[in-house]
Amino acid sequence: MSFAKVVQKIKSEIDFYKSLAKDTEGASGIEYAIVAAMVAVVIAGLSGGMGASITTLFGTIKDALKPITP
C-alpha cells in the first residue's frame, strides 16, 4: 500500500470518528448501558457475601437427603 493511500485511509478514519463524536442519537442507549453495567457491578458485589450462605444452604440440603440404594 502506498503512502498516499495510507494517509487517505487515516484521514477517512479521522473523519468517521469526528462524525461519530458529533452524533448524539445513540446517547440514551449508551447511558442505559452504563446504568445497566453499574447495576451489574452492585449485584455482583452483593452476591459475593451471599455465596457462603448459599453454599451452606445447599450443603444442609445435601446432608438432609438420604442416599438412594439400589
N, C-alpha and C positions, 0 to 999 in steps of 0.2 A: 504494500500500500504506500502510495506516495505521501510526501509530507503535506502537500496541499489537501489531499483527501482527509488526512488525519486532522488537520486544522479545521476543515469544514465540518467533520463529524463532531469535534469538540464544540464548535460554535452552535451546531444544531442541538446538541445535548444541553448546552447552557441556555439556549432559547426555550427548550422544552421545560427545564426546571424553573425558569423565570415565570413562564405561563402557569405552571403548576402551583407556584407560590402565590400567584395572584388569584387563583381560582378559590372561591370560598364556598362553593356549592357542597362540598363534602365535609365541611367543618363540623356540622352537627353529628355526622356519623363518627368522625374521629373523637369528638367529645364523648359520645356514648361508649365508644371502645375504651377510652381512658377510664371512665367511671366503672365499666364492667371489669377492667383489669384491677382497679383498686378494690372492688368488692371481692374479687377472687383472692387477692392477697390477704384481705381481712379474714375471709373464710378459711384459707389455708393456715393462717396464724392461729385462729381459734381451734381448728380441728387438731392441731398438734397436742394440745392439752387433753383433748378428748380421746386421743389414740390409746392411752394407757387404760382408761376406764372401759373402752370398747373391748380391748384385749382381755381385760379381767372378766367382763360380762360373757364373752364367748368361751372363755376358759371355764367359767362356772357352769355354763350350759353344757359344755362338753363333758365335764365331770359328772353332771347330773344324769346324763344319758347312759344307760346301761348298754354294754356291747351286746350285739346280737350273735348268738352262737348257732351254727348250722346244725 
